[in-house]
Every structure is written in structure tokens, then in C-alpha cells.
């Protein structure tokens, strides 16, 4: 899958397809490790292995909460003020 590098503030970023993230059980807020493989001329992005969630909390629930926060971020910021 081909993507373009875009500006994000003073940094640069690449959008990731939702389908790929879902297969890896990643959501907004998930941590990834970014490594430069100079020998092969590539950038490698891998999910950070998370410790188990507390009992009764699963990855799907965390994903739903992250989606909620992302969707309602403007309203949540206003409420925090």
C-alpha cells in the first residue's frame, strides 16, 4: 500500500489504513516502536507489546474508549476548561 508523507506540525507522518490497524488490534493512542533499518533503507513500525489490561478490561474496550475520546476530543477539551 502506497502512502504519502505529510506534515504534522514540525514533524512528518504517514497515515495508516484502518484495516491494517484493526488486524493488529491498534487504535488511536496505541504505542508503536519506530526503528530505522539503515542497512536495508527502510523504516520499521511495530506495535509495542502491552502488558495485560486489568481484569475485566480487554483490548476491544480500550479501543472503543480511544475511539470515543478521539471523536469527542473538541467537546471533552471544552468540558475540561
Backbone as a printed PyTorch tensor [residue, N CA C, xyz], in Angstrom:
tensor([[[  0.8370,  -1.1660,   0.0000],
         [  0.0000,   0.0000,   0.0000],
         [  0.8850,   1.2330,   0.0000]],

        [[  0.6070,   2.1110,  -0.8870],
         [  1.4040,   3.3120,  -1.0690],
         [  0.7710,   4.4650,  -0.2990]],

        [[  1.5920,   5.2300,   0.4190],
         [  1.1390,   6.3840,   1.1850],
         [  2.0950,   7.5460,   0.9420]],

        [[  1.6430,   8.7520,   1.2360],
         [  2.4870,   9.9390,   1.1340],
         [  2.8180,  10.4510,   2.5250]],

        [[  4.0020,  11.0220,   2.6470],
         [  4.4150,  11.6490,   3.8920],
         [  3.7480,  13.0160,   3.9650]],

        [[  3.1880,  13.3530,   5.1340],
         [  2.5180,  14.6400,   5.3060],
         [  3.1350,  15.3820,   6.4900]],

        [[  2.9310,  16.6790,   6.5340],
         [  3.4280,  17.4990,   7.6310],
         [  2.4510,  17.4350,   8.7980]],

        [[  3.0050,  17.2750,   9.9840],
         [  2.2230,  17.2910,  11.2190],
         [  3.0040,  18.1890,  12.1760]],

        [[  2.6530,  19.4580,  12.1970],
         [  3.4340,  20.4150,  12.9900],
         [  4.8390,  20.4920,  12.4300]],

        [[  5.8450,  20.3490,  13.3070],
         [  7.2440,  20.3500,  12.8730],
         [  7.7350,  18.9520,  12.5240]],

        [[  6.8520,  17.9720,  12.6090],
         [  7.2070,  16.5850,  12.3060],
         [  6.6090,  16.1760,  10.9740]],

        [[  6.8260,  14.9480,  10.6080],
         [  6.2440,  14.3640,   9.4060],
         [  5.5700,  13.0580,   9.8060]],

        [[  4.5310,  12.6900,   9.0610],
         [  3.7950,  11.4800,   9.3970],
         [  3.2700,  10.7780,   8.1640]],

        [[  2.7750,   9.5810,   8.3770],
         [  2.1830,   8.7610,   7.3300],
         [  0.8760,   8.2150,   7.8880]],

        [[ -0.2100,   8.3400,   7.1320],
         [ -1.4780,   7.7680,   7.5910],
         [ -1.4170,   6.2490,   7.4270]],

        [[ -2.0790,   5.5630,   8.3330],
         [ -2.1030,   4.1010,   8.2940],
         [ -3.5250,   3.6370,   8.0490]],

        [[ -3.7190,   2.6540,   7.1780],
         [ -5.0750,   2.1820,   6.8700],
         [ -5.7460,   1.5560,   8.0960]],

        [[ -7.0110,   1.9090,   8.3060],
         [ -7.7770,   1.3920,   9.4390],
         [ -7.7950,  -0.1350,   9.4220]],

        [[ -7.9250,  -0.7240,   8.2440],
         [ -7.9950,  -2.1870,   8.1400],
         [ -6.7370,  -2.8360,   8.7180]],

        [[ -5.5720,  -2.2680,   8.4180],
         [ -4.3160,  -2.8160,   8.9330],
         [ -4.2500,  -2.6540,  10.4430]],

        [[ -4.6580,  -1.4860,  10.9400],
         [ -4.6400,  -1.2500,  12.3860],
         [ -5.5750,  -2.2000,  13.1130]],

        [[ -6.7620,  -2.4170,  12.5430],
         [ -7.7190,  -3.3320,  13.1760],
         [ -7.1740,  -4.7490,  13.2500]],

        [[ -6.5030,  -5.1870,  12.1920],
         [ -5.9390,  -6.5430,  12.1950],
         [ -4.8760,  -6.7080,  13.2700]],

        [[ -4.1650,  -5.6230,  13.5630],
         [ -3.1310,  -5.6670,  14.5910],
         [ -3.6640,  -5.2380,  15.9590]],

        [[ -4.9700,  -4.9650,  16.0240],
         [ -5.6270,  -4.5260,  17.2590],
         [ -4.9850,  -3.2560,  17.7990]],

        [[ -4.7480,  -2.2970,  16.8870],
         [ -4.2020,  -0.9920,  17.2530],
         [ -5.2770,   0.0630,  17.0480]],

        [[ -5.2460,   1.0960,  17.8580],
         [ -6.2210,   2.1780,  17.7560],
         [ -5.5030,   3.4860,  18.0600]],

        [[ -6.2270,   4.5930,  17.9400],
         [ -5.6590,   5.8860,  18.2920],
         [ -5.1510,   5.8000,  19.7320]],

        [[ -3.9300,   6.2010,  19.9450],
         [ -3.3320,   6.1340,  21.2790],
         [ -2.4730,   4.9130,  21.5110]],

        [[ -2.5440,   3.9120,  20.6180],
         [ -1.6910,   2.7350,  20.7610],
         [ -0.2400,   3.1430,  20.5700]],

        [[  0.6420,   2.5150,  21.3180],
         [  2.0630,   2.8150,  21.1910],
         [  2.7100,   1.9040,  20.1520]],

        [[  3.5970,   2.5020,  19.3510],
         [  4.3720,   1.7430,  18.3740],
         [  5.8390,   2.0980,  18.5350]],

        [[  6.6860,   1.2000,  18.1310],
         [  8.1270,   1.4000,  18.1210],
         [  8.5290,   1.7100,  16.6810]],

        [[  9.2750,   2.7900,  16.4780],
         [  9.7340,   3.1830,  15.1490],
         [ 11.2450,   3.0120,  15.1140]],

        [[ 11.7250,   2.2120,  14.1610],
         [ 13.1620,   1.9500,  14.0430],
         [ 13.6250,   2.2350,  12.6240]],

        [[ 14.8260,   2.7430,  12.5060],
         [ 15.4450,   2.9780,  11.2090],
         [ 16.3470,   1.8000,  10.8980]],

        [[ 16.0820,   1.1130,   9.8060],
         [ 16.9110,  -0.0010,   9.3270],
         [ 17.7520,   0.5400,   8.1730]],

        [[ 18.8880,   1.1620,   8.5330],
         [ 19.7310,   1.7930,   7.5160],
         [ 20.2990,   0.7760,   6.5320]],

        [[ 20.5820,  -0.3990,   7.0140],
         [ 21.1730,  -1.4320,   6.1470],
         [ 20.2650,  -1.7490,   4.9580]],

        [[ 18.9600,  -1.7820,   5.1960],
         [ 18.0020,  -2.1110,   4.1440],
         [ 17.2440,  -0.8810,   3.6280]],

        [[ 17.5790,   0.3110,   4.1510],
         [ 16.9450,   1.5320,   3.6950],
         [ 15.4520,   1.5740,   3.9510]],

        [[ 15.0390,   1.2420,   5.1850],
         [ 13.6060,   1.2290,   5.4830],
         [ 13.3380,   1.6930,   6.9140]],

        [[ 12.1060,   2.0720,   7.1280],
         [ 11.6070,   2.4330,   8.4530],
         [ 10.6670,   1.3120,   8.8810]],

        [[ 10.8610,   0.8090,  10.0880],
         [ 10.0540,  -0.3050,  10.5880],
         [  9.2010,   0.2050,  11.7530]],

        [[  7.8900,  -0.0120,  11.6470],
         [  6.9480,   0.3770,  12.7030],
         [  6.3350,  -0.9010,  13.2650]],

        [[  6.5050,  -1.1110,  14.5750],
         [  5.9700,  -2.3150,  15.2090],
         [  5.1680,  -1.9460,  16.4470]],

        [[  4.0800,  -2.6780,  16.7110],
         [  3.3130,  -2.4140,  17.9330],
         [  4.1580,  -2.7000,  19.1680]],

        [[  3.9870,  -1.8660,  20.1970],
         [  4.6180,  -2.1320,  21.4860],
         [  3.7700,  -3.1810,  22.1800]],

        [[  4.3920,  -4.2080,  22.6490],
         [  3.6590,  -5.2620,  23.3570],
         [  3.1850,  -4.7100,  24.6910]],

        [[  1.8760,  -4.6650,  24.8530],
         [  1.2800,  -4.1170,  26.0660],
         [  1.1790,  -5.1850,  27.1420]],

        [[  1.3340,  -4.7310,  28.3860],
         [  1.0510,  -5.6250,  29.4970],
         [ -0.4420,  -5.9210,  29.4610]],

        [[ -0.8440,  -6.9750,  30.1200],
         [ -2.2660,  -7.2950,  30.1560],
         [ -3.0210,  -6.1700,  30.8450]],

        [[ -4.2460,  -5.9450,  30.3620],
         [ -5.1030,  -4.9480,  30.9910],
         [ -5.6260,  -5.5110,  32.3060]],

        [[ -6.0790,  -4.6370,  33.2030],
         [ -6.6580,  -5.1310,  34.4590],
         [ -7.8350,  -6.0720,  34.1770]],

        [[ -8.1290,  -6.9180,  35.1150],
         [ -9.2250,  -7.8700,  34.9540],
         [-10.5140,  -7.1400,  34.5960]],

        [[-11.2170,  -7.6490,  33.5890],
         [-12.4680,  -7.0540,  33.1490],
         [-12.3030,  -6.0090,  32.0620]],

        [[-11.0650,  -5.6580,  31.7190],
         [-10.7950,  -4.6740,  30.6680],
         [-10.0490,  -5.3810,  29.5480]],

        [[-10.6160,  -5.3520,  28.3460],
         [ -9.9500,  -6.0080,  27.2230],
         [ -9.5660,  -4.9850,  26.1580]],

        [[ -8.8040,  -5.4170,  25.1880],
         [ -8.2980,  -4.5340,  24.1380],
         [ -9.4330,  -3.8800,  23.3590]],

        [[-10.5320,  -4.5970,  23.1370],
         [-11.6700,  -4.0340,  22.4120],
         [-12.2700,  -2.8550,  23.1740]],

        [[-12.3910,  -3.0000,  24.4970],
         [-12.9160,  -1.9110,  25.3170],
         [-11.9850,  -0.7010,  25.2500]],

        [[-10.6970,  -0.9240,  25.3680],
         [ -9.7200,   0.1660,  25.2880],
         [ -9.8210,   0.8520,  23.9330]],

        [[ -9.9700,   0.0720,  22.8730],
         [-10.1160,   0.6320,  21.5330],
         [-11.3620,   1.4960,  21.4350]],

        [[-12.4710,   1.0390,  22.0100],
         [-13.7160,   1.8110,  21.9810],
         [-13.5700,   3.1230,  22.7530]],

        [[-12.9070,   3.0690,  23.8930],
         [-12.6810,   4.2870,  24.6750],
         [-11.8040,   5.2610,  23.8880]],

        [[-10.7400,   4.7520,  23.2620],
         [ -9.8640,   5.6070,  22.4590],
         [-10.6230,   6.2320,  21.2910]],

        [[-11.4830,   5.4590,  20.6420],
         [-12.2970,   5.9910,  19.5380],
         [-13.2370,   7.0920,  20.0440]],

        [[-13.8520,   6.8610,  21.2080],
         [-14.7450,   7.8490,  21.8090],
         [-13.9970,   9.1460,  22.0980]],

        [[-12.8310,   9.0250,  22.7110],
         [-12.0380,  10.2060,  23.0470],
         [-11.6500,  10.9660,  21.7870]],

        [[-11.2220,  10.2510,  20.7670],
         [-10.8180,  10.9030,  19.5280],
         [-12.0060,  11.6060,  18.8690]],

        [[-13.1510,  10.9480,  18.8510],
         [-14.3480,  11.5100,  18.2100],
         [-14.8440,  12.7570,  18.9370]],

        [[-14.8280,  12.7120,  20.2590],
         [-15.3710,  13.8090,  21.0580],
         [-14.2930,  14.7180,  21.6560]],

        [[-13.0780,  14.6730,  21.1140],
         [-11.9680,  15.4500,  21.6640],
         [-12.2980,  16.9370,  21.8150]],

        [[-12.8790,  17.5950,  20.7930],
         [-13.2040,  19.0190,  20.9780],
         [-14.1580,  19.2730,  22.1450]],

        [[-15.1930,  18.4500,  22.2550],
         [-16.1570,  18.6310,  23.3470],
         [-15.5100,  18.3470,  24.7080]],

        [[-14.6700,  17.3300,  24.7730],
         [-14.0000,  16.9920,  26.0190],
         [-13.0510,  18.1130,  26.4440]],

        [[-12.3700,  18.7300,  25.4770],
         [-11.4800,  19.8490,  25.8050],
         [-12.2800,  21.0260,  26.3610]],

        [[-13.4470,  21.3110,  25.7560],
         [-14.3000,  22.3970,  26.2500],
         [-14.7760,  22.1020,  27.6750]],

        [[-15.1590,  20.8520,  27.9150],
         [-15.6200,  20.4860,  29.2620],
         [-14.4950,  20.6140,  30.2850]],

        [[-13.2670,  20.3210,  29.8800],
         [-12.1430,  20.4030,  30.7920],
         [-11.8220,  21.8390,  31.1970]],

        [[-12.2010,  22.7850,  30.3170],
         [-11.9610,  24.2060,  30.6300],
         [-12.9340,  24.6230,  31.6730]]])
